[in-house]
Amino acid sequence: MMTAVNTIRIQKGRVDEILARFQTPKSVHTFEGFILMEVLKKENSPDYDEIKVCTTWEDHSFFEKWLESRASQKAHAQKSEQKPEDSPILGSELTTFEVAIQHKPATQEV
């Protein structure tokens, strides 16, 4: 299992514009090997806002297929349609992680 994390830096006070883009599930949620998406909003950042878009996949090959897909290209092209001077996005960085250890809640036997 692996997780991809896209860290997006956003102009202070404009984070809700970007969060709205993730409110409704998109095509990534239908891809083979997709497990989970979480969008994390950083708290108490003084200079800029930040979110982390975390997607978890069965393995790296499924994530690579998503990156290469037309759906991914289309989703990212929509961001670039906005004029750069109007965009609240200051920058982004994609990192990937192998899920080495994962704990789920313990089940209580009755």
C-alpha positions in Angstrom: 0.0 0.0 0.0 1.2 3.5 -0.7 0.0 7.1 -0.1 0.6 10.1 -2.3 0.6 13.5 -0.7 0.2 16.7 -2.7 1.0 19.7 -0.5 -0.5 22.9 -1.8 0.5 26.3 -0.5 -2.4 28.9 -0.9 -2.6 32.6 -0.5 -3.7 33.4 3.1 -7.5 33.6 3.4 -8.2 31.8 0.1 -8.1 28.2 1.3 -11.8 27.7 1.0 -11.7 28.3 -2.8 -9.4 25.3 -3.1 -11.1 23.1 -0.6 -14.4 23.5 -2.6 -12.7 21.8 -5.5 -12.4 18.6 -3.4 -15.8 18.7 -1.8 -17.4 16.3 -4.4 -15.7 13.0 -5.4 -14.1 13.1 -8.8 -12.9 10.4 -11.2 -10.0 9.4 -9.0 -12.5 7.8 -6.6 -13.5 5.3 -9.4 -9.9 4.2 -10.3 -8.8 0.6 -9.8 -6.6 0.4 -6.7 -7.9 3.6 -5.1 -8.5 3.2 -1.4 -9.0 6.6 0.3 -8.7 10.3 -0.1 -8.2 12.8 2.7 -7.8 16.5 2.4 -6.0 18.0 5.4 -6.1 21.7 6.2 -3.1 23.1 8.1 -3.9 25.0 11.2 -2.3 28.2 12.4 0.0 28.9 9.5 0.9 32.6 9.7 2.2 33.4 6.2 0.0 31.2 3.9 -2.6 28.5 4.0 -1.8 25.0 3.2 -3.7 21.8 2.4 -2.4 18.2 1.9 -4.4 16.1 -0.5 -3.6 12.5 0.5 -4.6 9.5 -1.6 -4.0 5.9 -0.6 -3.6 3.2 -3.2 -3.3 -0.6 -3.1 0.2 -0.2 -4.6 2.4 2.2 -6.6 1.3 0.8 -10.0 -2.3 2.0 -9.5 -1.1 5.5 -8.6 1.1 5.6 -11.6 -1.8 4.7 -13.9 -3.8 7.5 -12.3 -1.1 10.0 -13.0 -0.9 8.9 -16.6 -4.6 8.9 -17.1 -6.6 11.4 -19.1 -8.8 12.0 -16.1 -5.8 13.2 -14.1 -4.6 15.4 -17.0 -8.1 16.9 -17.3 -8.4 17.5 -13.5 -5.1 19.3 -13.5 -5.8 21.3 -16.7 -8.8 22.9 -15.0 -6.5 24.5 -12.5 -4.4 26.0 -15.2 -7.4 27.5 -17.0 -7.4 30.2 -14.3 -5.0 33.1 -15.1 -1.8 32.7 -13.0 -2.3 36.2 -11.5 -5.8 35.2 -10.3 -4.8 31.8 -8.9 -4.7 31.5 -5.1 -2.2 28.6 -5.4 1.4 29.7 -4.5 3.0 26.3 -5.3 2.7 22.5 -4.7 4.8 19.5 -4.1 4.0 15.8 -4.6 5.6 13.2 -2.4 4.9 9.5 -2.1 5.2 7.2 0.9 5.1 3.4 1.4 2.6 2.6 4.1 5.0 0.7 6.4 2.7 0.3 9.4 -1.0 0.9 9.9 -3.1 0.4 12.9 -6.9 0.3 12.9 -9.2 0.5 16.0 -9.2 -2.6 18.1 -12.4 -4.5 18.0 -14.1 -5.3 21.3 -15.3 -8.9 21.7 -18.6 -9.2 23.4 
